[in-house]
Amino acid sequence: MMIENLKTIIVNWNLKEDTVECIDSLIAAGMKPDDIILVDNGSTDDSVEVFNQRYNYQIRIIQNTENLGYARGYNQGINQAITDDAEWLFMINNDTHVSEDIFQVFIQSVKDYPQYSIFSPTIFFNEKPDRIWFSGALLIPGTLLTYDKYRNKKYNPQIPGIFPVDFVNGCGMLVNKDVFKRVGLFDTSLVMYGEEVDFCWRARLAGYQFAASSKAFMWHKISLSASKDLPRTRYLKVRNQIYFYRNYSEGIQILVHFIYSTFRTIYLLFKDILTSQSHLTKPLIQGWLDGWFGPLDQF
């Protein structure tokens, strides 16, 4: 795999400063500007003008007139990358930055472990740069619940360079084009949150394997776009997680997931009340109701 076969896809919505930091880190890591596809979701902060001027119109920008959401935005970028004959696609949140050797690490991982079609980097908290935010999720046997055994832990160089995982995070994910061609793109009905979980599950069902490339580093500022609309964020997170359980559970799993999501919702409800965030209680409850009892074809 050569850098020329890799396209990076970023979606921006009114976060030009963070997106610039992200792009600068990608370029410092060896990514050519014309291999970066940026989807702007109707920004009103002169983002597109800033990007064009800073990068001399070399970055391919898909400019939407409105915010189409994370899933639709990334699907636009994915389609463009595949049209451009990309072999590998790196989806990355715009509130992140990467290490200077991230692509060299990915290249070596792909070369040495061809059985894997989807890779996760190690993603650190931006404010705690040595503490892991995400490193690849594993399924709890018999359920669709997951855990990340390295989450919130300080990075240890003894962590294996490659280890199998069951899910990756949309904040940063390297995917072979054949996966998208076979299983399709992100489910746009989910808008944002959980769309990569749904995609990963479809890829797993199709037989694709996932791995964490633990020496590939990036840092995440944690949902800066989402912080602009907390009630909607809360609603979508709850609804989309339940949609996943409801759509893919088998047998007794549905009862397990119903009980888990109900207790989790009650916990969040009390937490919101105790922390004076009562404006989040209505979208929380509505997300739970729509997730379990709303028509699936309305997602």
N, C-alpha and C positions, 0 to 999 in steps of 0.2 A: 504494500500500500504506500503510495506516494502522497504528499500534500496536495498535488494537483487533482487527486481523486476524491478529495474531501471538501465538502461545503459546510459552512456553519450558518445556522439559521437563528435569527434573533427577532423577537417581537417587542416593539416599543409602544408605550402609550404615556406620553407626557413625562418621561424620565430621561431627558436628553443628557443630563450630566452623568448619570449612572451608565447610560448606554455608551457614551463616549469612553468612559473608563473601561467598560467591558470590551469594546472594540479595540482600544489601544492595547489592552493586554493580549488579545487574540493576535494582533499584528506583531507584538513583541515576541509571541510564541512561534512565529513563522507563518501565520496565516496571511495570504495575500488579500488585499482589500477586495479584489474582484471575485474572490471565492467566498465572500461574506454576503449573505442574503438577509436584508433587513426588511421586515414587514412593519410599517407604521400604521397603527390602528386609530387613525383620525386624530392625531395629536394636535393640540391647539397652542403649544408652547414653542413654535418655530423649530421643532425637532428636525424636520426634513431639511430645512435650509441649513441648519447647523451641520448636519451630517455631510451634506453635499459640499459645503465649503471646506470643512475640515479634511475630508478625504478626497477632495478634488474630483468628485462625481465618479469615483471608482467603485464604490459599493453599490451593488444592485439593490435598489429600494422599491418595494411594492407599497404604494401609498393608498391606503383606504380612506374614504371620506367619513367613516364612522368607526367606532370601536366594535369590531366583530367578535371580540373575545379571543382568548388564548388558543383554543382548539382550531378555530377557523383561520386565524392568523398563521399558525404554524403549518396548517395544511396548505395554505398558499405557498409558503416557503418551501415545503417539501416537494410539492408539485414542480416548482421552478427548478429546484436542485436536481430532481430526477430528469427533467427536460434537458438540463445542462450536463447530463451523463455523469453525475456524481456517483461514486461507488459507495461512499460512506457519508452519512449526514450527522452532524453534531448539533443537536438542539440545545440551546443555552438560554437561561433567563438573563434579562438585561441588567439585573441588579447583582451581578456577579463579576468576578475577574479570575483569570486563570494563571497558573504558573508558566514560566517561560519554556519548560520542557514538556508540557502536557501532551502535545501532539506527537513528539518523539516517543513518549511512553505509550500512547495509544497505538502508534504504528508498530512498535515492537510487540505489543500485546496481540494485535491482529495477526501479525506474522507468526508468532509462536503458538497461538491458540486458535487455529482456524475453525474449531468446532463451535465457537461462540459468535453470535450474530448481533448481540446487544451488550454494550459495556457501560458501566457506571464509573465515573471518577470518584475519588474521595472528596466530599464537599465539606468544607469547614465553615464554622461561624465566622463572619467577617470581623466581629468585635472580639472574638476569642480565637485567633487565627491558628492555634494548635489544637483546638477542640473540634471533634467531628460532629457535623450536623447530619450527614447521611453518607452511608458507604455501601448501600445495597440491602434490600429487605429480603427476609426469609419467611416462608409460610410456617405458621403453627400447624402441625399435622392435624388433619381432619377438619380444618376450618379454612376460611379465606382471610383470617386475621394474620397480620405480619409483625415482625420485629426486626430491628437492626442491632446486632450484638455489639457494635462499636459506637453507637450513638451516644453523644455527650461525653465520650471518653477522649482523653488526650491521645494524640497520634503516637503510635509505637512503631518504630521502623521494623520490628519483628513481625508485623502483620504480613501475611503472604502477599506477594505482588499480584497474584491472580487467585480469586476464589469464586466458586459458583454462587449465584444468588437467584432469587425468584422474581424480583421486581427491581426496577430502577426508578429514579425520580426525574420528572420532566425538567427540573432545574438544570440538569446537565445529563445528556444521554447520547451515546454514540450508537448509531443504528445502521446496519447494512441496508442498502436500497431494496434488496430482495424481500425483506420483511414487509415493507410497506406495499410492495407490489402484490404480495400474496395475501396479507391479512387486512389490507386497507389502511386508511389514515386514522387520525383521532376522531372520536365521536363528537361532532359539533353540537349535539344536543346538550352535552355536559358543560359547554361554555368554557369553564376552567375549573380546576380541581378534580382529580380523579380520572381525567381523560387518559393520562399515561398509564394508570393502573389498569383501566379497561383495555388499552392497547397491549400492554404487557401480557395480560391474561389471554387475549386472542392469539398473541404470538406463541405463548406457551402451549396452547391447545394445538397449534399448527406444528409443534415440534422444535421450535427454536430454543436455543440455550442462551443463558445470560451469565455475565461475570462482572465482578468488580475489578477494575484495574486500579489497584489501591495506591500506586505511586503517581497516578495522574491527579494533580491537585487543582482545586478551584475553591473560591470563597464566596459565600452567599450573604447578602444583606437582609435576607428573610422578608419576602413579600412586601416590598415597598409599594407596588401597584395596588395590592389588595388592601393596604391600609387606607387607601382613599375612599373605600366603600365597605366599611366593616359589616353592616347588616347583611348586605348581599353576599359578602365573603362567607359569613357564618352560614347563611342559608345554603349556598352552593356546596360548601364542604360537607355539611350534614346530609343534604339530599343526595349528593353524588356518591358518597360512601355507601349509603343504604341502597342506592340503585345497584351498585356493584354486587353487594350481598344478595339482593333480591333477584338479580338477573342471572347469577352464576351459582347460587347455592344448590346443593343436591341433598335430598333426604333430610336428615335431622339437622343439617347445617343451617337451614333456614330458621329453626327455633333457636339455635345457639346464637346466631347473628342478631336475631330479633331481641333476645334478652340482653346481649352485649350492648347493642345500640341504644336500647331503652335506658339502661343504667347509665350509660355514658351521657345521654341527653339530660337525664335528671341531674347528674353531677355538674354538667356545664350550666344548667339552669340555676342551681344554687350558687355556683361560682360567680355567675354574672350578677346575680342579686347582691351577693356579699361584696362584690367589687364595684358596685354602683354602675353596672353596665346593663341596666334593665332594657335599654333600647335593642339589645341583642336577643332578648328572650322570645319575642314574637317570631323573628326569622328562624330561630333555633327550633321552636315547636313546629312551625310550618314546614321546615325542611324535613323533620322527622315524619310528619304526616304525609307530605307529598312523596317522600322516599318509599314509604311502606304501602301507602294506599292510593297514590295517584296512578293514573294509567301510564304504563311503561312507554306507550307510543307517543306520549307527550314530552318525553325527555329529549 
